[in-house]
Amino acid sequence: MVDTLTNTVEELYSLYHRDIVRFFAEHLADREACWDLCHEVYVRLLITLASGTQLQYPQRWLMRVA
């Protein structure tokens, strides 16, 4: 299960992290803070998926959390 979970998070990170960083960059001047917040979104994703929650629309979920 851990490998599947890790693979899922890595795949979603690869697909959407630029969108999330860009979203934060529209609101913050500090690029490092943008990346920190992006990583926080993915930590929350990992926790959510580890709890057994299935996400029908992961991109929407990620942007809502951001």
PDB file of N, CA, C and O in Angstrom, chain B, residues numbered from 101:
ATOM      1  N   MET B 101       0.826  -1.204   0.000  1.00  0.00           N
ATOM      2  CA  MET B 101       0.000   0.000   0.000  1.00  0.00           C
ATOM      3  C   MET B 101       0.867   1.263   0.000  1.00  0.00           C
ATOM      4  O   MET B 101       0.539   2.242  -0.671  1.00  0.00           O
ATOM      5  N   VAL B 102       1.963   1.242   0.746  1.00  0.00           N
ATOM      6  CA  VAL B 102       2.819   2.425   0.828  1.00  0.00           C
ATOM      7  C   VAL B 102       3.387   2.765  -0.543  1.00  0.00           C
ATOM      8  O   VAL B 102       3.430   3.935  -0.924  1.00  0.00           O
ATOM      9  N   ASP B 103       3.824   1.744  -1.291  1.00  0.00           N
ATOM     10  CA  ASP B 103       4.365   1.997  -2.627  1.00  0.00           C
ATOM     11  C   ASP B 103       3.314   2.596  -3.548  1.00  0.00           C
ATOM     12  O   ASP B 103       3.601   3.523  -4.304  1.00  0.00           O
ATOM     13  N   THR B 104       2.100   2.069  -3.486  1.00  0.00           N
ATOM     14  CA  THR B 104       1.012   2.597  -4.303  1.00  0.00           C
ATOM     15  C   THR B 104       0.703   4.032  -3.917  1.00  0.00           C
ATOM     16  O   THR B 104       0.499   4.885  -4.781  1.00  0.00           O
ATOM     17  N   LEU B 105       0.670   4.293  -2.633  1.00  0.00           N
ATOM     18  CA  LEU B 105       0.405   5.643  -2.130  1.00  0.00           C
ATOM     19  C   LEU B 105       1.499   6.604  -2.576  1.00  0.00           C
ATOM     20  O   LEU B 105       1.215   7.709  -3.040  1.00  0.00           O
ATOM     21  N   THR B 106       2.740   6.180  -2.434  1.00  0.00           N
ATOM     22  CA  THR B 106       3.870   7.011  -2.849  1.00  0.00           C
ATOM     23  C   THR B 106       3.818   7.284  -4.346  1.00  0.00           C
ATOM     24  O   THR B 106       4.028   8.416  -4.783  1.00  0.00           O
ATOM     25  N   ASN B 107       3.542   6.264  -5.119  1.00  0.00           N
ATOM     26  CA  ASN B 107       3.457   6.435  -6.575  1.00  0.00           C
ATOM     27  C   ASN B 107       2.347   7.403  -6.959  1.00  0.00           C
ATOM     28  O   ASN B 107       2.519   8.229  -7.856  1.00  0.00           O
ATOM     29  N   THR B 108       1.214   7.301  -6.282  1.00  0.00           N
ATOM     30  CA  THR B 108       0.091   8.196  -6.568  1.00  0.00           C
ATOM     31  C   THR B 108       0.464   9.641  -6.272  1.00  0.00           C
ATOM     32  O   THR B 108       0.207  10.529  -7.086  1.00  0.00           O
ATOM     33  N   VAL B 109       1.064   9.881  -5.117  1.00  0.00           N
ATOM     34  CA  VAL B 109       1.453  11.244  -4.740  1.00  0.00           C
ATOM     35  C   VAL B 109       2.515  11.774  -5.703  1.00  0.00           C
ATOM     36  O   VAL B 109       2.452  12.929  -6.123  1.00  0.00           O
ATOM     37  N   GLU B 110       3.480  10.938  -6.050  1.00  0.00           N
ATOM     38  CA  GLU B 110       4.521  11.370  -6.992  1.00  0.00           C
ATOM     39  C   GLU B 110       3.928  11.718  -8.353  1.00  0.00           C
ATOM     40  O   GLU B 110       4.322  12.706  -8.972  1.00  0.00           O
ATOM     41  N   GLU B 111       2.990  10.914  -8.812  1.00  0.00           N
ATOM     42  CA  GLU B 111       2.349  11.184 -10.103  1.00  0.00           C
ATOM     43  C   GLU B 111       1.570  12.492 -10.061  1.00  0.00           C
ATOM     44  O   GLU B 111       1.668  13.304 -10.981  1.00  0.00           O
ATOM     45  N   LEU B 112       0.800  12.699  -8.999  1.00  0.00           N
ATOM     46  CA  LEU B 112       0.021  13.931  -8.880  1.00  0.00           C
ATOM     47  C   LEU B 112       0.926  15.147  -8.711  1.00  0.00           C
ATOM     48  O   LEU B 112       0.620  16.227  -9.215  1.00  0.00           O
ATOM     49  N   TYR B 113       2.032  14.974  -8.008  1.00  0.00           N
ATOM     50  CA  TYR B 113       2.999  16.068  -7.874  1.00  0.00           C
ATOM     51  C   TYR B 113       3.548  16.435  -9.243  1.00  0.00           C
ATOM     52  O   TYR B 113       3.614  17.611  -9.599  1.00  0.00           O
ATOM     53  N   SER B 114       3.936  15.441  -9.996  1.00  0.00           N
ATOM     54  CA  SER B 114       4.488  15.674 -11.332  1.00  0.00           C
ATOM     55  C   SER B 114       3.495  16.410 -12.229  1.00  0.00           C
ATOM     56  O   SER B 114       3.875  17.284 -13.008  1.00  0.00           O
ATOM     57  N   LEU B 115       2.242  16.050 -12.111  1.00  0.00           N
ATOM     58  CA  LEU B 115       1.213  16.640 -12.969  1.00  0.00           C
ATOM     59  C   LEU B 115       0.818  18.061 -12.563  1.00  0.00           C
ATOM     60  O   LEU B 115       0.573  18.900 -13.430  1.00  0.00           O
ATOM     61  N   TYR B 116       0.753  18.344 -11.259  1.00  0.00           N
ATOM     62  CA  TYR B 116       0.074  19.565 -10.822  1.00  0.00           C
ATOM     63  C   TYR B 116       0.888  20.531  -9.964  1.00  0.00           C
ATOM     64  O   TYR B 116       0.391  21.608  -9.637  1.00  0.00           O
ATOM     65  N   HIS B 117       2.115  20.187  -9.590  1.00  0.00           N
ATOM     66  CA  HIS B 117       2.827  21.076  -8.664  1.00  0.00           C
ATOM     67  C   HIS B 117       3.077  22.458  -9.270  1.00  0.00           C
ATOM     68  O   HIS B 117       3.067  23.454  -8.547  1.00  0.00           O
ATOM     69  N   ARG B 118       3.300  22.533 -10.566  1.00  0.00           N
ATOM     70  CA  ARG B 118       3.543  23.845 -11.192  1.00  0.00           C
ATOM     71  C   ARG B 118       2.311  24.747 -11.066  1.00  0.00           C
ATOM     72  O   ARG B 118       2.431  25.944 -10.806  1.00  0.00           O
ATOM     73  N   ASP B 119       1.136  24.161 -11.252  1.00  0.00           N
ATOM     74  CA  ASP B 119      -0.105  24.934 -11.120  1.00  0.00           C
ATOM     75  C   ASP B 119      -0.270  25.469  -9.699  1.00  0.00           C
ATOM     76  O   ASP B 119      -0.695  26.607  -9.499  1.00  0.00           O
ATOM     77  N   ILE B 120       0.066  24.647  -8.731  1.00  0.00           N
ATOM     78  CA  ILE B 120      -0.086  25.053  -7.337  1.00  0.00           C
ATOM     79  C   ILE B 120       0.918  26.143  -6.977  1.00  0.00           C
ATOM     80  O   ILE B 120       0.559  27.124  -6.326  1.00  0.00           O
ATOM     81  N   VAL B 121       2.164  25.982  -7.391  1.00  0.00           N
ATOM     82  CA  VAL B 121       3.176  27.014  -7.125  1.00  0.00           C
ATOM     83  C   VAL B 121       2.784  28.311  -7.821  1.00  0.00           C
ATOM     84  O   VAL B 121       2.923  29.391  -7.247  1.00  0.00           O
ATOM     85  N   ARG B 122       2.301  28.212  -9.039  1.00  0.00           N
ATOM     86  CA  ARG B 122       1.864  29.401  -9.786  1.00  0.00           C
ATOM     87  C   ARG B 122       0.713  30.097  -9.050  1.00  0.00           C
ATOM     88  O   ARG B 122       0.680  31.325  -8.961  1.00  0.00           O
ATOM     89  N   PHE B 123      -0.219  29.314  -8.530  1.00  0.00           N
ATOM     90  CA  PHE B 123      -1.334  29.872  -7.768  1.00  0.00           C
ATOM     91  C   PHE B 123      -0.816  30.662  -6.568  1.00  0.00           C
ATOM     92  O   PHE B 123      -1.243  31.794  -6.339  1.00  0.00           O
ATOM     93  N   PHE B 124       0.099  30.073  -5.805  1.00  0.00           N
ATOM     94  CA  PHE B 124       0.649  30.775  -4.646  1.00  0.00           C
ATOM     95  C   PHE B 124       1.452  32.000  -5.070  1.00  0.00           C
ATOM     96  O   PHE B 124       1.428  33.022  -4.385  1.00  0.00           O
ATOM     97  N   ALA B 125       2.156  31.909  -6.181  1.00  0.00           N
ATOM     98  CA  ALA B 125       2.980  33.028  -6.664  1.00  0.00           C
ATOM     99  C   ALA B 125       2.124  34.233  -7.042  1.00  0.00           C
ATOM    100  O   ALA B 125       2.592  35.370  -6.987  1.00  0.00           O
ATOM    101  N   GLU B 126       0.879  33.989  -7.424  1.00  0.00           N
ATOM    102  CA  GLU B 126      -0.033  35.100  -7.733  1.00  0.00           C
ATOM    103  C   GLU B 126      -0.384  35.896  -6.482  1.00  0.00           C
ATOM    104  O   GLU B 126      -0.793  37.054  -6.576  1.00  0.00           O
ATOM    105  N   HIS B 127      -0.228  35.284  -5.319  1.00  0.00           N
ATOM    106  CA  HIS B 127      -0.643  35.915  -4.065  1.00  0.00           C
ATOM    107  C   HIS B 127       0.519  36.266  -3.136  1.00  0.00           C
ATOM    108  O   HIS B 127       0.357  37.052  -2.202  1.00  0.00           O
ATOM    109  N   LEU B 128       1.689  35.682  -3.396  1.00  0.00           N
ATOM    110  CA  LEU B 128       2.840  35.891  -2.511  1.00  0.00           C
ATOM    111  C   LEU B 128       4.060  36.304  -3.320  1.00  0.00           C
ATOM    112  O   LEU B 128       4.249  35.842  -4.445  1.00  0.00           O
ATOM    113  N   ALA B 129       4.878  37.165  -2.756  1.00  0.00           N
ATOM    114  CA  ALA B 129       6.107  37.580  -3.437  1.00  0.00           C
ATOM    115  C   ALA B 129       7.270  36.636  -3.133  1.00  0.00           C
ATOM    116  O   ALA B 129       8.230  36.567  -3.900  1.00  0.00           O
ATOM    117  N   ASP B 130       7.187  35.925  -2.041  1.00  0.00           N
ATOM    118  CA  ASP B 130       8.271  35.049  -1.587  1.00  0.00           C
ATOM    119  C   ASP B 130       8.171  33.678  -2.262  1.00  0.00           C
ATOM    120  O   ASP B 130       7.299  32.876  -1.928  1.00  0.00           O
ATOM    121  N   ARG B 131       9.079  33.417  -3.221  1.00  0.00           N
ATOM    122  CA  ARG B 131       9.041  32.152  -3.972  1.00  0.00           C
ATOM    123  C   ARG B 131       9.269  30.949  -3.059  1.00  0.00           C
ATOM    124  O   ARG B 131       8.663  29.896  -3.253  1.00  0.00           O
ATOM    125  N   GLU B 132      10.132  31.103  -2.076  1.00  0.00           N
ATOM    126  CA  GLU B 132      10.387  29.993  -1.158  1.00  0.00           C
ATOM    127  C   GLU B 132       9.119  29.632  -0.390  1.00  0.00           C
ATOM    128  O   GLU B 132       8.834  28.454  -0.172  1.00  0.00           O
ATOM    129  N   ALA B 133       8.367  30.636   0.013  1.00  0.00           N
ATOM    130  CA  ALA B 133       7.101  30.394   0.700  1.00  0.00           C
ATOM    131  C   ALA B 133       6.118  29.678  -0.221  1.00  0.00           C
ATOM    132  O   ALA B 133       5.357  28.821   0.228  1.00  0.00           O
ATOM    133  N   CYS B 134       6.132  30.021  -1.495  1.00  0.00           N
ATOM    134  CA  CYS B 134       5.258  29.352  -2.467  1.00  0.00           C
ATOM    135  C   CYS B 134       5.559  27.859  -2.520  1.00  0.00           C
ATOM    136  O   CYS B 134       4.647  27.033  -2.508  1.00  0.00           O
ATOM    137  N   TRP B 135       6.845  27.521  -2.580  1.00  0.00           N
ATOM    138  CA  TRP B 135       7.242  26.109  -2.616  1.00  0.00           C
ATOM    139  C   TRP B 135       6.915  25.416  -1.302  1.00  0.00           C
ATOM    140  O   TRP B 135       6.472  24.267  -1.310  1.00  0.00           O
ATOM    141  N   ASP B 136       7.122  26.087  -0.174  1.00  0.00           N
ATOM    142  CA  ASP B 136       6.788  25.497   1.127  1.00  0.00           C
ATOM    143  C   ASP B 136       5.301  25.181   1.207  1.00  0.00           C
ATOM    144  O   ASP B 136       4.911  24.107   1.667  1.00  0.00           O
ATOM    145  N   LEU B 137       4.481  26.113   0.761  1.00  0.00           N
ATOM    146  CA  LEU B 137       3.035  25.901   0.791  1.00  0.00           C
ATOM    147  C   LEU B 137       2.613  24.792  -0.167  1.00  0.00           C
ATOM    148  O   LEU B 137       1.718  24.005   0.139  1.00  0.00           O
ATOM    149  N   CYS B 138       3.253  24.737  -1.306  1.00  0.00           N
ATOM    150  CA  CYS B 138       2.975  23.659  -2.256  1.00  0.00           C
ATOM    151  C   CYS B 138       3.262  22.306  -1.608  1.00  0.00           C
ATOM    152  O   CYS B 138       2.464  21.374  -1.717  1.00  0.00           O
ATOM    153  N   HIS B 139       4.392  22.208  -0.944  1.00  0.00           N
ATOM    154  CA  HIS B 139       4.742  20.953  -0.290  1.00  0.00           C
ATOM    155  C   HIS B 139       3.760  20.623   0.827  1.00  0.00           C
ATOM    156  O   HIS B 139       3.457  19.452   1.059  1.00  0.00           O
ATOM    157  N   GLU B 140       3.267  21.626   1.509  1.00  0.00           N
ATOM    158  CA  GLU B 140       2.261  21.403   2.549  1.00  0.00           C
ATOM    159  C   GLU B 140       0.983  20.818   1.949  1.00  0.00           C
ATOM    160  O   GLU B 140       0.355  19.949   2.553  1.00  0.00           O
ATOM    161  N   VAL B 141       0.602  21.285   0.779  1.00  0.00           N
ATOM    162  CA  VAL B 141      -0.577  20.734   0.097  1.00  0.00           C
ATOM    163  C   VAL B 141      -0.377  19.240  -0.152  1.00  0.00           C
ATOM    164  O   VAL B 141      -1.298  18.446   0.041  1.00  0.00           O
ATOM    165  N   TYR B 142       0.820  18.863  -0.578  1.00  0.00           N
ATOM    166  CA  TYR B 142       1.080  17.453  -0.864  1.00  0.00           C
ATOM    167  C   TYR B 142       1.212  16.611   0.403  1.00  0.00           C
ATOM    168  O   TYR B 142       0.919  15.415   0.370  1.00  0.00           O
ATOM    169  N   VAL B 143       1.638  17.193   1.500  1.00  0.00           N
ATOM    170  CA  VAL B 143       1.615  16.479   2.780  1.00  0.00           C
ATOM    171  C   VAL B 143       0.171  16.189   3.155  1.00  0.00           C
ATOM    172  O   VAL B 143      -0.148  15.085   3.598  1.00  0.00           O
ATOM    173  N   ARG B 144      -0.691  17.159   2.982  1.00  0.00           N
ATOM    174  CA  ARG B 144      -2.117  16.952   3.277  1.00  0.00           C
ATOM    175  C   ARG B 144      -2.715  15.896   2.355  1.00  0.00           C
ATOM    176  O   ARG B 144      -3.562  15.106   2.772  1.00  0.00           O
ATOM    177  N   LEU B 145      -2.270  15.887   1.104  1.00  0.00           N
ATOM    178  CA  LEU B 145      -2.722  14.858   0.168  1.00  0.00           C
ATOM    179  C   LEU B 145      -2.315  13.475   0.666  1.00  0.00           C
ATOM    180  O   LEU B 145      -3.129  12.551   0.674  1.00  0.00           O
ATOM    181  N   LEU B 146      -1.081  13.335   1.072  1.00  0.00           N
ATOM    182  CA  LEU B 146      -0.584  12.058   1.570  1.00  0.00           C
ATOM    183  C   LEU B 146      -1.390  11.591   2.776  1.00  0.00           C
ATOM    184  O   LEU B 146      -1.765  10.421   2.858  1.00  0.00           O
ATOM    185  N   ILE B 147      -1.654  12.483   3.698  1.00  0.00           N
ATOM    186  CA  ILE B 147      -2.448  12.146   4.886  1.00  0.00           C
ATOM    187  C   ILE B 147      -3.857  11.728   4.481  1.00  0.00           C
ATOM    188  O   ILE B 147      -4.392  10.750   5.002  1.00  0.00           O
ATOM    189  N   THR B 148      -4.450  12.461   3.562  1.00  0.00           N
ATOM    190  CA  THR B 148      -5.812  12.164   3.118  1.00  0.00           C
ATOM    191  C   THR B 148      -5.884  10.800   2.444  1.00  0.00           C
ATOM    192  O   THR B 148      -6.776  10.005   2.740  1.00  0.00           O
ATOM    193  N   LEU B 149      -4.953  10.530   1.546  1.00  0.00           N
ATOM    194  CA  LEU B 149      -4.959   9.245   0.852  1.00  0.00           C
ATOM    195  C   LEU B 149      -4.644   8.095   1.805  1.00  0.00           C
ATOM    196  O   LEU B 149      -5.210   7.010   1.670  1.00  0.00           O
ATOM    197  N   ALA B 150      -3.756   8.318   2.757  1.00  0.00           N
ATOM    198  CA  ALA B 150      -3.403   7.278   3.729  1.00  0.00           C
ATOM    199  C   ALA B 150      -4.588   6.915   4.614  1.00  0.00           C
ATOM    200  O   ALA B 150      -4.656   5.804   5.139  1.00  0.00           O
ATOM    201  N   SER B 151      -5.521   7.847   4.782  1.00  0.00           N
ATOM    202  CA  SER B 151      -6.709   7.576   5.595  1.00  0.00           C
ATOM    203  C   SER B 151      -7.733   6.736   4.843  1.00  0.00           C
ATOM    204  O   SER B 151      -8.740   6.315   5.414  1.00  0.00           O
ATOM    205  N   GLY B 152      -7.473   6.493   3.557  1.00  0.00           N
ATOM    206  CA  GLY B 152      -8.385   5.682   2.759  1.00  0.00           C
ATOM    207  C   GLY B 152      -9.341   6.479   1.897  1.00  0.00           C
ATOM    208  O   GLY B 152     -10.145   5.903   1.164  1.00  0.00           O
ATOM    209  N   THR B 153      -9.263   7.788   1.974  1.00  0.00           N
ATOM    210  CA  THR B 153     -10.134   8.638   1.167  1.00  0.00           C
ATOM    211  C   THR B 153      -9.759   8.518  -0.305  1.00  0.00           C
ATOM    212  O   THR B 153      -8.584   8.595  -0.665  1.00  0.00           O
ATOM    213  N   GLN B 154     -10.758   8.331  -1.144  1.00  0.00           N
ATOM    214  CA  GLN B 154     -10.553   8.274  -2.591  1.00  0.00           C
ATOM    215  C   GLN B 154     -10.935   9.631  -3.169  1.00  0.00           C
ATOM    216  O   GLN B 154     -11.983  10.183  -2.834  1.00  0.00           O
ATOM    217  N   LEU B 155     -10.091  10.158  -4.026  1.00  0.00           N
ATOM    218  CA  LEU B 155     -10.356  11.459  -4.633  1.00  0.00           C
ATOM    219  C   LEU B 155     -10.801  11.258  -6.071  1.00  0.00           C
ATOM    220  O   LEU B 155     -10.049  10.740  -6.897  1.00  0.00           O
ATOM    221  N   GLN B 156     -12.021  11.667  -6.364  1.00  0.00           N
ATOM    222  CA  GLN B 156     -12.533  11.524  -7.720  1.00  0.00           C
ATOM    223  C   GLN B 156     -11.874  12.536  -8.656  1.00  0.00           C
ATOM    224  O   GLN B 156     -11.588  12.223  -9.812  1.00  0.00           O
ATOM    225  N   TYR B 157     -11.635  13.739  -8.158  1.00  0.00           N
ATOM    226  CA  TYR B 157     -11.028  14.809  -8.953  1.00  0.00           C
ATOM    227  C   TYR B 157      -9.821  15.370  -8.196  1.00  0.00           C
ATOM    228  O   TYR B 157      -9.936  16.401  -7.533  1.00  0.00           O
ATOM    229  N   PRO B 158      -8.677  14.708  -8.288  1.00  0.00           N
ATOM    230  CA  PRO B 158      -7.531  15.128  -7.470  1.00  0.00           C
ATOM    231  C   PRO B 158      -7.037  16.536  -7.764  1.00  0.00           C
ATOM    232  O   PRO B 158      -6.598  17.226  -6.844  1.00  0.00           O
ATOM    233  N   GLN B 159      -7.092  16.984  -9.008  1.00  0.00           N
ATOM    234  CA  GLN B 159      -6.627  18.345  -9.306  1.00  0.00           C
ATOM    235  C   GLN B 159      -7.508  19.366  -8.596  1.00  0.00           C
ATOM    236  O   GLN B 159      -6.999  20.330  -8.025  1.00  0.00           O
ATOM    237  N   ARG B 160      -8.801  19.166  -8.625  1.00  0.00           N
ATOM    238  CA  ARG B 160      -9.715  20.078  -7.916  1.00  0.00           C
ATOM    239  C   ARG B 160      -9.431  20.067  -6.417  1.00  0.00           C
ATOM    240  O   ARG B 160      -9.411  21.117  -5.774  1.00  0.00           O
ATOM    241  N   TRP B 161      -9.210  18.877  -5.867  1.00  0.00           N
ATOM    242  CA  TRP B 161      -8.926  18.762  -4.442  1.00  0.00           C
ATOM    243  C   TRP B 161      -7.655  19.526  -4.099  1.00  0.00           C
ATOM    244  O   TRP B 161      -7.629  20.289  -3.133  1.00  0.00           O
ATOM    245  N   LEU B 162      -6.607  19.326  -4.879  1.00  0.00           N
ATOM    246  CA  LEU B 162      -5.332  20.002  -4.631  1.00  0.00           C
ATOM    247  C   LEU B 162      -5.488  21.518  -4.672  1.00  0.00           C
ATOM    248  O   LEU B 162      -4.965  22.217  -3.804  1.00  0.00           O
ATOM    249  N   MET B 163      -6.190  22.023  -5.655  1.00  0.00           N
ATOM    250  CA  MET B 163      -6.359  23.472  -5.776  1.00  0.00           C
ATOM    251  C   MET B 163      -7.252  24.022  -4.665  1.00  0.00           C
ATOM    252  O   MET B 163      -7.046  25.145  -4.205  1.00  0.00           O
ATOM    253  N   ARG B 164      -8.229  23.250  -4.235  1.00  0.00           N
ATOM    254  CA  ARG B 164      -9.084  23.693  -3.136  1.00  0.00           C
ATOM    255  C   ARG B 164      -8.273  23.771  -1.838  1.00  0.00           C
ATOM    256  O   ARG B 164      -8.435  24.714  -1.064  1.00  0.00           O
ATOM    257  N   VAL B 165      -7.415  22.798  -1.602  1.00  0.00           N
ATOM    258  CA  VAL B 165      -6.573  22.810  -0.407  1.00  0.00           C
ATOM    259  C   VAL B 165      -5.585  23.971  -0.470  1.00  0.00           C
ATOM    260  O   VAL B 165      -5.298  24.609   0.543  1.00  0.00           O
ATOM    261  N   ALA B 166      -5.068  24.238  -1.669  1.00  0.00           N
ATOM    262  CA  ALA B 166      -4.127  25.354  -1.832  1.00  0.00           C
ATOM    263  C   ALA B 166      -4.825  26.655  -1.496  1.00  0.00           C
ATOM    264  O   ALA B 166      -4.213  27.720  -1.568  1.00  0.00           O
TER     265      ALA B 166
END
